[in-house]
Amino acid sequence: MSRRLTHIFFDFTNTLVRVRGSVGEVYARVARRHGLDVTATELDAHFDAAIDMTPQPVDPDLAPAEITARERLWWRELAARTLEPYGDFPGFDAFFDEVFDLFRHADAWELLPGVRESLDTLRRQGRRLGVISDMDARLYDVFDALELRDSFEFICLSFRTGYAKPDRRLYEAAIRRAGTAAAHCVHVGDSITKDVEGALAAGLLPIHLADHGVHTPSGAHRVGALCEIPNLLLRLEAGTSPGD
């Protein structure tokens, strides 16, 4: 059944932008400046493990100042767990201050291929764009640095909303902020659990950004690149098969 898809939400990391190199490369480079010689490959593995064992301490009842402090403390805990295997690190405080600030600047990020062109095409189609992300408020700095802020009308962040992916309430908050209904909304993201399953639970149409051949759950559509999305939406609205 066809439906009008007026609001398109995007994940942030690995959907619109990606870390330049890897988190491990950034951490290793900064750690060496503060007296700890470690390899990027090891740090990437330790960081992934830290993310898995450290859920975001989100809370919908926090005051703005408490949210800002909690964002930073969560990232500090992630960094500490990432470096924990290396024992005592006297330069940790200076390391963390530098690395935390670094990720608010464009030098730490790069756009995925086709982002600007795809967003421009979607806006010419009359669609309203937003972001649903577990990134903290530094996202605004990154968007300003990459000249992306004006592309999005709605930005819904987990810490600022009080719910983290894949909690359906995060997606429902984005829908309310946009002043629309789930039936008119699409969410684009690279994670099956956080993006696809979260969007499905809230009634949005998920588009899974993944290599062709990767499994995508029933009820979602898959694209290999963002540039495929405008035509996919037109086919879906026309009620024709997207061929996926």
C-alpha positions as CSV (number, residue, x, y, z in Angstrom):
1,M,0.0,0.0,0.0
2,S,1.4,3.4,-1.0
3,R,1.7,6.3,1.5
4,R,3.0,9.8,1.4
5,L,6.4,10.0,3.1
6,T,6.9,13.6,4.1
7,H,9.4,13.3,7.0
8,I,12.8,11.6,6.6
9,F,14.9,11.1,9.7
10,F,18.5,10.0,9.6
11,D,20.9,8.4,12.1
12,F,24.1,10.4,12.5
13,T,27.2,8.2,12.9
14,N,27.9,5.9,9.9
15,T,24.8,7.1,8.1
16,L,25.6,10.8,7.5
17,V,29.1,11.0,8.8
18,R,31.8,8.7,10.0
19,V,34.9,9.1,12.1
20,R,37.9,10.1,9.9
21,G,40.0,6.9,10.1
22,S,38.6,5.3,13.3
23,V,38.0,6.1,16.9
24,G,41.1,4.0,17.7
25,E,43.3,6.0,15.4
26,V,42.1,9.3,17.0
27,Y,42.6,7.9,20.5
28,A,46.0,6.5,19.8
29,R,47.3,9.7,18.3
30,V,46.1,11.8,21.2
31,A,47.2,9.2,23.8
32,R,50.8,9.3,22.4
33,R,50.9,13.0,23.0
34,H,50.1,12.4,26.6
35,G,52.6,9.6,27.2
36,L,50.7,6.4,26.3
37,D,51.9,4.4,23.3
38,V,49.1,2.2,22.1
39,T,47.9,0.8,18.8
40,A,44.8,1.9,17.0
41,T,43.6,-1.6,16.3
42,E,43.6,-2.6,19.9
43,L,41.9,0.7,20.9
44,D,39.1,0.1,18.3
45,A,38.4,-3.3,19.9
46,H,38.5,-1.9,23.4
47,F,36.2,1.0,22.5
48,D,33.7,-1.3,20.8
49,A,33.7,-3.5,24.0
50,A,33.2,-0.4,26.2
51,I,30.3,0.8,24.1
52,D,28.6,-2.6,24.5
53,M,29.0,-2.7,28.3
54,T,28.2,1.0,29.0
55,P,24.6,2.0,28.2
56,Q,23.8,5.7,28.0
57,P,22.5,7.0,31.4
58,V,19.6,8.9,29.8
59,D,16.7,10.3,31.9
60,P,13.8,12.3,30.6
61,D,13.5,14.3,33.9
62,L,17.0,15.8,34.0
63,A,17.6,19.6,33.9
64,P,19.6,20.9,30.9
65,A,22.8,21.5,33.0
66,E,22.5,17.9,34.4
67,I,22.2,16.6,30.8
68,T,25.4,18.3,29.7
69,A,27.3,17.0,32.7
70,R,26.0,13.5,32.2
71,E,26.9,13.5,28.5
72,R,30.5,14.3,29.3
73,L,30.7,11.8,32.2
74,W,29.4,9.0,30.0
75,W,32.1,9.7,27.4
76,R,34.7,9.9,30.1
77,E,33.6,6.5,31.3
78,L,33.8,5.1,27.8
79,A,37.3,6.5,27.4
80,A,38.4,5.2,30.7
81,R,37.1,1.7,30.0
82,T,38.8,1.8,26.5
83,L,42.2,2.5,28.1
84,E,41.7,0.4,31.2
85,P,43.7,-2.6,29.8
86,Y,46.8,-0.4,29.8
87,G,46.9,0.2,33.5
88,D,47.6,3.5,35.2
89,F,47.7,6.5,32.8
90,P,48.7,9.7,34.6
91,G,47.9,11.8,31.5
92,F,44.3,10.5,31.3
93,D,42.6,13.8,32.3
94,A,44.5,15.8,29.7
95,F,44.0,13.1,27.1
96,F,40.2,13.0,27.7
97,D,39.8,16.8,27.6
98,E,41.6,17.0,24.3
99,V,39.9,14.0,22.6
100,F,36.4,15.1,23.8
101,D,36.9,18.5,22.3
102,L,38.4,17.1,19.1
103,F,35.2,15.3,18.2
104,R,33.2,18.5,18.1
105,H,35.3,19.7,15.1
106,A,35.2,18.8,11.4
107,D,38.7,17.4,11.4
108,A,37.5,14.3,13.3
109,W,34.7,13.5,10.8
110,E,34.0,13.0,7.2
111,L,30.8,12.9,5.2
112,L,29.7,9.7,3.7
113,P,29.5,9.7,-0.1
114,G,26.5,11.4,-1.6
115,V,25.2,13.0,1.6
116,R,24.9,16.6,0.3
117,E,23.5,15.6,-3.0
118,S,20.9,13.2,-1.5
119,L,19.8,15.7,1.1
120,D,19.4,18.4,-1.5
121,T,17.3,16.0,-3.7
122,L,15.1,15.1,-0.9
123,R,14.4,18.7,0.0
124,R,13.7,19.5,-3.6
125,Q,11.1,16.7,-3.5
126,G,9.4,18.7,-0.7
127,R,10.4,16.3,2.2
128,R,11.2,17.6,5.7
129,L,14.4,16.2,7.1
130,G,15.5,15.4,10.7
131,V,18.0,13.5,12.7
132,I,17.4,10.8,15.5
133,S,20.7,10.0,17.1
134,D,22.5,8.7,20.3
135,M,25.2,11.3,19.7
136,D,25.5,14.1,22.3
137,A,25.1,17.8,21.8
138,R,28.4,18.1,20.0
139,L,26.4,17.0,17.0
140,Y,25.4,20.6,16.5
141,D,29.0,21.7,16.4
142,V,29.8,19.0,13.9
143,F,26.9,20.0,11.7
144,D,27.9,23.7,11.8
145,A,31.5,22.8,10.9
146,L,30.3,20.6,8.0
147,E,27.7,23.1,6.9
148,L,24.8,20.6,7.4
149,R,22.8,22.4,10.1
150,D,20.4,24.1,7.6
151,S,19.6,20.8,6.0
152,F,17.6,19.6,9.0
153,E,14.5,21.0,10.7
154,F,14.4,18.5,13.5
155,I,17.2,17.1,15.6
156,C,16.3,14.6,18.4
157,L,19.1,13.4,20.6
158,S,18.9,10.6,23.2
159,F,20.4,12.5,26.1
160,R,18.3,15.6,25.3
161,T,15.1,13.5,25.0
162,G,15.8,11.0,27.8
163,Y,15.5,7.8,25.7
164,A,18.2,6.0,23.8
165,K,18.0,3.8,20.7
166,P,16.3,1.4,20.2
167,D,13.6,2.7,22.7
168,R,10.6,3.5,20.6
169,R,10.0,6.6,22.8
170,L,13.0,8.3,21.2
171,Y,11.4,7.9,17.8
172,E,8.0,8.9,19.1
173,A,9.5,12.1,20.6
174,A,11.0,12.9,17.1
175,I,7.6,12.4,15.5
176,R,5.9,14.7,18.0
177,R,8.6,17.3,17.5
178,A,8.0,17.2,13.8
179,G,4.2,17.6,14.2
180,T,3.4,14.6,12.0
181,A,2.3,11.0,12.2
182,A,4.4,7.8,12.1
183,A,2.8,6.7,8.9
184,H,4.4,9.6,7.1
185,C,7.9,9.1,8.5
186,V,11.0,7.3,7.4
187,H,14.1,6.6,9.4
188,V,17.5,5.9,7.7
189,G,20.3,4.1,9.6
190,D,23.0,1.5,9.5
191,S,22.2,-0.5,12.7
192,I,19.6,-3.3,12.5
193,T,19.0,-3.2,16.3
194,K,19.2,0.5,17.0
195,D,17.8,2.0,13.7
196,V,15.7,-0.6,11.9
197,E,14.1,-2.3,14.9
198,G,13.7,0.9,16.8
199,A,11.9,2.6,13.9
200,L,9.7,-0.4,13.3
201,A,8.6,-0.5,16.9
202,A,7.5,3.2,16.6
203,G,5.7,2.7,13.3
204,L,8.2,4.5,11.1
205,L,9.3,3.0,7.8
206,P,13.0,1.9,8.2
207,I,15.6,2.2,5.5
208,H,18.6,0.1,6.3
209,L,21.9,1.6,4.9
210,A,24.0,-1.5,4.3
211,D,25.9,-3.4,1.7
212,H,23.6,-5.3,-0.7
213,G,23.5,-8.9,0.4
214,V,23.3,-8.0,4.1
215,H,20.2,-9.3,5.8
216,T,17.5,-6.6,6.4
217,P,14.5,-7.4,8.6
218,S,11.0,-7.8,7.2
219,G,9.2,-4.4,7.0
220,A,12.4,-2.5,6.2
221,H,14.0,-1.6,2.9
222,R,17.7,-1.6,2.2
223,V,19.9,0.8,0.2
224,G,23.6,0.5,-0.4
225,A,24.1,4.3,-0.7
226,L,22.2,7.4,0.3
227,C,21.8,8.4,-3.3
228,E,19.4,5.5,-3.8
229,I,16.9,6.9,-1.2
230,P,15.1,9.7,-3.3
231,N,14.1,7.2,-6.0
232,L,13.2,4.5,-3.5
233,L,10.8,6.9,-1.8
234,L,9.1,7.9,-5.1
235,R,8.6,4.2,-5.9
236,L,7.2,3.4,-2.5
237,E,4.8,6.4,-2.7
238,A,3.7,5.2,-6.2
239,G,3.0,1.8,-4.8
240,T,5.5,0.1,-7.1
241,S,8.0,-2.6,-6.0
242,P,11.4,-1.1,-5.0
243,G,13.0,-4.3,-6.3
244,D,14.6,-5.1,-3.0
